[in-house]
Amino acid sequence: MKQHVLTTLCLIACSSMQSLYAQQIQIAGKITDSNGKPISGVTINVKGASQGTSTNENGLFTLNTNANATLTISAVGYSRQEIQVNGRKTISISLSSDEQALDEVIVIAYGTAKKSTYTGSAAQVKSDAIDKQPVTSFEKALTGRVAGLQMSNGSGQAGATSAIRIRGIGSMNASNEPLYVIDGVPVISGSVGQMGDYIVNTNNVMSTLNPSDIESISVLKDAAASSLYGSRAANGVIIITTKKGKNGDPKINVKSSIGISPSWATKNNEPASVQDQINMLYSVLYDSRIAAGQTAEQANKNTLFRLNSLDWNPNSANYGKPTSSYGFGIHGYQFSTDGTSQWENVHISGKTDGVENRDGKYYDWNKALFRTGIFNSNDISVSGATEKTNYYASLGYTQDKSRIIENNFDRINGRINLTQKIGKYLEFGSNVNYAKNKLIGMNDTRNTGTNYLYQASNLLWQMYWPTDYKTGNEYTARYGSLAYNPLYYNKEWENSSKTSKLSAIESLSLKLLPELTLKTIFSYDRTEVKDHIYYSAKHYNGMADNGRVTEVSTSIEKLVSSTTANYNKSFGLHNIGLLAGFEAEKNTTDFIRATGKDLPSSSLHTVATAGILDASAYSWGNNMMSVLSRAEYNYDERYFASASFRRDGSSRLAPGPRWGNFWSLAASWNLAKEPFIKQIEEINNLRIRGSYGVNGTLPTDLFAWRNLTSYSNKYMTQPGGGLNNLGNPDVAWEKNYSTNVALEFGLFHNKLFGTIEYFNRDSKDLLQNVPISTITGFGSILRNVGEMNNKGIEIELGSDIIKNENWKWTLSANAAIIRSKITKLYGGRDIVWYDPTGGDDRARFIYREGESSLSFFGLEWAGTDQTNGKNVWYTNDGTDGDFIFNGKAASYDYKKAKQTIIGNANPKLYGGINSDIDYKNFSLGLNFAYKIGGKLYDATSKDVADDGYYWERIHAAYFTENSWSPSNTDGTYPMVTGRDLEDVNQISSRQLFDASYLRLKNISLSYRLPNEFLKRAGISNARVFFNGSNLLTVSKYKYMDPEVNQFGTRGWETPLAKTYTFGVEFSF
C-alpha cells in the first residue's frame, strides 16, 4: 500500500515538473531605438522574479522564462516599457527616447542626482572615455574632457604624478589640489613618500587605482557641488565611482593590451652637429684667452691645446703636456685650424695611438640611454547581479617601461565590490582594493648623473665614448663638466620605490521608512611607501662615503567613519530631499629613515652592513570631526532650490578658530517646462542655475598654531633641543567665496547642446608668512592676511551631427577663460618665490597686488644688438640706462637691469575637443587638448643655449643656427663669449616662450566582432582596438615638450612619448 502511494506521488510530481518545464521557454530578442539602431546595455528583467539579462552591442539578448511572464525593459535615456511574453520565442522591441530620461545621472557629494535637476556645477567622465587611453593613472585620461579642469603632465616618466587645477588656484601657501573621493570616501592622494627630500622625484599614490575598475569620474566645481565636503573642497572635488555588477548571468570580461613608445612626442633640445659644437667651443675658449690679454696666435695655440687635452696654462710647469682633466684628445681626437681668428673652422681627426681609430666616428648616447618603451596591461573581471546580490571582482597587472633605460613601473591590483541585501530593509556593502606598485630608476631632476635626458642632451658629447680608445676598457673617469659614463655608473646605483595600498569601505544601509534611509560607512585606507637609494663606493655620489645607502619608510593611515540619514518625499508636484550626517576622520603618518655609509662591498649594501649609521623617525597625525546637512526642493521639476551646511573641526587649528562653517545656496529654473518655451519647437532644453557658497582650506602645516621644540640637535653625545616653530594660535581656515551662474541648452531635438558658465571665486584669509622681529629667533610667522581672485567663463558645446541606424557622430568642445590675480598682501608687500619642482629654483615668481597669481619675475632681456652680437637688457629702473634700445632704456650689463614682471604662466584659454564616430561595428575616437596664451619658462635653455657660462656643454641646434657671428649678424641669440659669463645664468625673459599648443592626446579605433562569429566560441562580446597617444603636437615652442608642470616651467623632466597600443577585449 505504501509503495502504491509513493509511486502515485512520484507520478504526480513528475507530471507537475513536466507541466512546469513545458511552460518555460527561451526568448530571443532584439532592442532598437526609434531609428532602428541596436541599443546595448538595455536591462531586461522578469517582473516579480530574480531573472534578468542585458543586451549586447548588437542589441540582442536571450532569456529563459515563463511563457506568460511580463518583461520590464529599461535603459538610460529611454522610456521604460513592460512587455507581455504571451508564449512568443522571438521579440523585437523599439524604445522611444525620453527627454526626461536622457538626463545623465551623476555622482555628487553623498549621493547621486540627475544632471538636469542638479543645481551645482559638475561634469562627469564615463568609463568608456577612460578605457580609451593606455595610462597607468586615471588623471591623465581627464585631459581635454572637462571645462575648467587643467591637467599638467609635467613628466613622461613611468609612474609620474600629474597635477590637477580646477578653476585656477585659491591659495598661496596651502594646497591647490582637489579632494579625491572614491566610492563616497575621501582618500589619500598626491605624491606620497619622502625620498623626494633626497632626489626630488614623484610617487603617485593614485596610480594604485586601476583605471579599468572605474565606472565614472565626477568633477565638482562650485560651492553648491562641493561645500558638503567643507574644508577640503575649496579646490574642487573629484569623485571616483568604481564598477558594480549588472543584472543578469555572471559576466567574465578579459582585456589585454600591449603598446610601444619608439619616439618622443616632440623634439627635445636636438644637439647641433659635432662640427658646429666644436667650432662654438673653440670660439668661447678663444675669446677667454683674448680677454686674458693673449694675442691671436697665443689664443689659437692655447685653445687648441685645451681641445687636444694638453695643459693650456702658460704659467704651468706642465704647459703643453698631456692632461686628463679636460679636452677631447684623451678620447681619441685631435684638432687643428687653418688660421688664428676666433671664428675658425676646426678640423677634427682621429688619433692613431690606441686600439681604436675614431676618425669620423662618434658615439650615439641617445641610442644608448633611450629605448623603445613598452606598455602592457592585462585585466580580468567577474561581475553580475541578482535581486539581492551585486558583485564585481577584478585582477589586473600593468607594466610601463618608459623610453629611459632603468625607469620601470609595475602594478598588480585586485578589487572586490559586493552589495548584499539582507531581508527587505537592510543592505550591506563592501569595497576592498589592494595594490602594489614598484617604481625604479626615477629621476627628473637636474641631477648630473642619473638624469639621462640631461646627460644625453647637454653633457655627453658624441666624442665621449664609454670605452677608452687606447685600451678598449670601460671608461670610468669623469669626462669633464659634470659628465660621467652612465653605462658604467648605472651599475653602481639603485633607486626604487615600492608602494602598497589597502583600502576597505564597509557600509550598512537601513531603510527605516520608504522615504528614509540610514547609511553608515567605515573606511580604512593604508598606504605604505618604501624608498631605497644606493650609491656604491665607485659612484661619484658615493665615493666620499665609501658607498652610501638610504632606506625610507612612510606609512599613512586614514580612518573615516560617517553616518547619514537621507529623506526623499513627493507631495503631488512638490519634491523634497533632506540629508543629515556626522563624519569623523583620523590621519596618522609614520616616517623612518636610515642611512648607512662605509659599506663593506657592493654586494652588501644594506644599512645593517654599513660602518657608519644615521637614523631618524617621526610620527604625526591630525583629526577632523564634522556635521553636515543638505536640503533640496523642486516644484514639478521646474523650479529648484537647495542649501547645504557643514561644520568642520580640525586638530590643525587651535581650539579658538578650530571649527569652521561652510555652506551653499543654489537655485535653478527649467524654462523648457514653461508654456512660452514649450511652444518653440527648436528648444528642447533651457535651464538657468546659480549658486553661492563658502568652502575652506586648512594649513598644510599640522602644527602652525603651536610652538614646537625639536630634539634633533646634540651637544657632543648629549641630547639637546631648541625651538623649532613659532606658533600662531590665531591661524584659521582659508575661505573661498564662490559664485556660479550657468545657462544650459539643448536645441533642434537636442542635436546641439551645451553650457555657458560664469564663476567668481574670492579667496580670503589666505595664509602668508609675515615678517616679524628677529629678536624672536625667527624671521616670519604664519598669518591669515592674503586675498586673491579667480573668475572666468566656461563653455561646453556638443552636437550629435549624425545619428541613424548605421552612423553616429558626436562632436564636443570645451573652453575655459580664467583670470587669476592677487588682490591683497600683508602691508602691500610683494612676495618673491621660486618654482618648488625640480629642486633647482629654476624660475622666480612674484605675488604682487593686482597681478597674476603666476607672474614670472626676473630681468627683461631686450635681445641681441645686431651691430656687435651682445646681450641687451632693459633697465626698468626709471633711468635712461646706458642707451636706448627699441625705444626703451637699456644696457649691456645685466647688473644695471632691475627685476620686473616678465610674463604670466596662466593661459588665456584652454580646453579640449572630442570626436566620437560609430559606423556599424567600428568606432573612432579623437581627444584633443589645447592651450592658448601664457608663457612657459624653459630652464634647459640656460644649458643648451648658453653663450659662454658653461664651456664644455653641448649646444642645441636652434642656438648654433641662430647665434650672432660675423657671418650671421641677423642672429637672434648673442655671440658666444668667454668673458660675460653670467648673462645666460640670469632668470630672465630670455628663457620665456609662448606656451600655446594643440595636441592629439589620444586616438582610438576599435572593431566589434560580429555576434554570429562569437556564438560559436561561447563569447558574448569581443572587440579589437588600437590607441595612439600624443601622436600630433602643434606648438610655437619647438625645442621641447610644451606640456609643462602646474607652474608653467620646464627643466630636464622626461618628455612625453608617442605610444601605439594594440589590444583585445572580450566577455563571456
Order of alpha helices (4+ residues) and beta strands (2+ residues): alpha-beta-beta-beta-beta-beta-beta-beta-beta-beta-beta-alpha-beta-beta-beta-beta-alpha-beta-alpha-beta-beta-alpha-alpha-beta-beta-alpha-beta-beta-beta-beta-alpha-beta-beta-beta-beta-beta-beta-beta-alpha-beta-beta-beta-beta-beta-beta-beta-beta-beta-beta-beta-beta-beta-beta-beta-beta-beta-beta-alpha-alpha-beta-beta-alpha-beta-beta-beta
